């Protein structure tokens, strides 16, 4: 009898604990976010998740890796996600194509290109001039990584696909593998892929593209105009949580940040994670706040125009809305 009584009490306690654990989920609004790639570059986002900043705003946020800005846009338009994290370039393409329910950028996360140029051998004396005559795996046509790479090349007197090859035939998620397999002299990669190649002796970082290109709204949160109009409190709460994540990353050490976001990077060692965060902090990659300025948006459009991907500038006030801060 005692055993049965103990069993029933234990069962009741477990059920109560389970109910208490599950109850908050019913009060939270579920939001799906589609990110352009999975990278420590987005540390403030993962910090916001792990530190409960989204829950404080009444949101239950889940994140999936789309593997490219074009795929993020497809996820937004199909309704697979409510919010996307990618470069603003796709929102410009969509609006220019005449989409009625276009996608608006409402919160900036990173303010520099987060990719690094990888060479096959260490080169402490690397200069951009060494890219003349080389074969570079650059990314998808019309994407920010390749457009910024080409912008940097032109600013240094090297015309893409005249003075060097900028290879856009390799899918975004396959760039690292293609380089390891022998394609190209250089490849542009995000972290932690860059550090992974260095540890394996397959490649070596020789340049930060973000340092060379200057500040631009490299990755921002975006949603369809209709979603933002119908759900202003959700967008405001989401933006506040991201700002808290930005504040945390700015005011804490790489070791502390790595410990917080480690559940999102189980295949990356703590040592590597700290190195990656240090690298991003050193180039001032993370935005100070969520505001996307007109100056940086116009620089983005200049880069797109010089890359042959934009006929005319689109209006900042239409495609950017900072009022949800």
DOZATOR-557830 format. One record per residue (C-alpha): residue in three letters; x, y, z. Coordinates in steps of 0.001 Angstrom, whole numbers, plus 500000, padded with zeros to 6 digits. Each point is the difference from the previous one (the first is absolute). Layout:
// DOZATOR-557830
alaXYZ...
END
This chain:
// DOZATOR-557830
unk500000500000500000unk502827502361500888unk501678499269496675unk496800500778498112unk499511503209501994unk503605501084499336unk499549499230496328unk496820502076499790unk501596502932501840unk503043499860497736unk497760499845496932unk497977502987501196unk503174502009500637unk501324499164496556unk496690500962498378unk499934503260501945unk503582500805499007unk499223499172496398unk496894502168500041unk501935502897501528unk502697499627497368unk497565499870497107unk497591502697501154unk502119503016498980unk500239498681496417unk496238500414499616unk500305503684500807unk502825500684497545unk499537500961496358unk501929497632497758unk502200501693497410unk501985498181497339unk503195501719498833unk501803498958496830unk503702500923500114unk502198500307496930unk502668497737501525unk500858498598503420unk502939501953501365unk501534501421503170unk499694503240498005unk496462500095501391unk501075499590503624unk497624502733501298unk497042498034498653unk501028496753501693unk500785501893503209unk496493501478499917unk498566496495499714unk502113498433502742unk499674502892502451unk496217500041499715unk499718503442498429unk497379498829497490unk497975498305502721unk500061503261501977unk498246501535496989unk497443497182499827unk501603498237497052unk501014496403499373unk502583500297497203unk501282497101497904unk502732500406497383unk500685498004496840unk502916500297497584unk498791500798496479unk503436499864498367unk499805503216497966unk498223503368499937unk497845498974497040unk498748497030502006unk499263502232502997unk497833502163497761unk498235496935498637unk499255498876503565unk498530503417500878unk497791500154496915unk498789496412500402unk499121500534503665unk502514497423501230unk501383502723502252unk498739503322501286unk503403501686500246unk503130499629497902unk503630500772500819unk501985500859496879unk501492502862498052unk497595502756498863unk500831499376496350unk497180497497499512unk497454502506501324unk501230502487497398unk499745497439497184unk496474499052501082unk498749503583500223unk501580500879496640unk498126497050498478unk496695501579501037unk498985497774502928unk496947501538501684unk500517498461503444unk503729500684499959unk502486499195502750unk501244502720502361unk503262500144501982unk499342500893503641unk503040499114502155unk503705499811499228unk502140497271501585unk503435500329498373unk501676503060498514unk502858498492498008unk500555497123497627unk500666497000502225unk501944497964497459unk503742499488499767unk502198499311497001unk501724496630500284unk503246499111498196unk501550496571499539unk503184500976501828unk500732502388502878unk500879503467498728unk500971502592502604unk500881502449497214unk496723499667498113unk498836502958497914unk496893500297497859unk502263500368496960unk500843496311500401unk496444499194498895unk500817501165496485unk499982496959497734unk498509497745502684unk496883497808500162unk497706500957502912unk496901498079501083unk497762502962500741unk496412498892500581unk496628500262498281unk499358502590497278unk498142502956501502unk500852499042503597unk501749502344502401unk503197497917500438unk500915500059496316unk498864503592499423unk502127501268502877unk502962497945498819unk499686501540496539unk499569503468501525unk503282499567501915unk501771498742496897unk498843502989497903unk501002502444502739unk503497498555499700unk500206500152496203unk499186496342499348unk497077499395497639unk498113496789500833unk500020497386497232unk502513502070498064unk502961500206502347unk498949496983502047unk497289497326500038unk497161500430502469unk498291496615499986unk496234500190500637unk499211496440498936unk500363498445503455unk496972499867502333unk500383501987503218unk499997496969502282unk502468498132497749unk502733502650499793unk502179498583502766unk499787496475498595unk500783501179496487unk503125501786501225unk501166496960501960unk499364497947496869unk502454502116498022unk497875502702498372unk501422503527500042unk503002501775501468unk497877501846502564unk496535499697501533unk497844502427501978unk498571498300503128unk498081500826503156unk500947498751503409unk500246497404501415unk500822498517496561unk503093502184499642unk501422498842503328unk499103496387499208unk502071500164496802unk502904501565501877unk499986497261502644unk499945497328497298unk502871501656498139unk497764500377496941unk500029503806499857unk501136503156501756unk498286503347500635unk501830502801498205unk497419502812499977unk496758501190501607unk497572501132497322unk498089501997502611unk503037502087500864unk500624500809496355unk496418500787498991unk498979502333502822unk496753500033501969unk496874498747498242unk496746498392501200unk501339496530499305unk497376497921501784unk496658501339501141unk496634498695501108unk497219500326497472unk496330499126499632unk497142500609497603unk498355503385500310unk496635498380500792unk501442497945502886unk501614503073501522unk496827502069499652unk497834497282501538unk502455499048502774unk501800503154501181unk500354498746503583unk501710496799498825unk502449501932497833unk500692502478502818unk500561497212502515unk502264498149497585unk502046503141499364unk500354500714503727unk501268496455500581unk502585500373497228unk501156503303501480unk500521498247503332unk502049497370498159unk502113502699498362unk500522501683503373unk501055496716501579unk502554499215497298unk501419503517500162unk500427499965503779unk501207496441500639unk503179498099499248unk500400497522497165unk500301497231502612unk496667500951501581unk498261500298496637unk501376496659498821unk498712498274503128unk496513501445499458unk499611499196496289unk501812496632500051unk496745497943499814unk499587501320496446unk503488498869498936unk500473496526501432unk502484499079497258unk502252502965500820unk502425499839502913unk499933502711502656unk503528500996499005unk498965500484496376unk496850501853500980unk501956502486502104unk502438500516497128unk497150500657497577unk498266502480502324unk503319501774500588unk500429500243496239unk496551501505499502unk500430502425502882unk503333501106498550unk498352501093496733unk497055501699501767unk497570497607498324unk497045500250502378unk497661502986499793unk499809502323502997unk496244500270499636unk497304498787497629unk499718503240498006unk500701499645496289unk501269503386498802unk499357501579496618unk503734500507499482unk500743496286500369unk496948499029497918unk501155502286497186unk503497498490500147unk498397496587499631unk498120501180496907unk503199501514498593unk501701496612500356unk497045498306498312unk499974502532497172unk503727499666499376unk499502496239499988unk497488500331497164unk497097498792502156unk498062503245500427unk498786502497497405unk498926502740502428unk499934500703503696unk496796499014501821unk498583502218502734unk501453499539503457unk496771501110501729unk498023497271498235unk502318497034500573unk501291500924503467unk497878500569503113unk501873500766503222unk496849500920501936unk499741496594501697unk502947500678502336
END
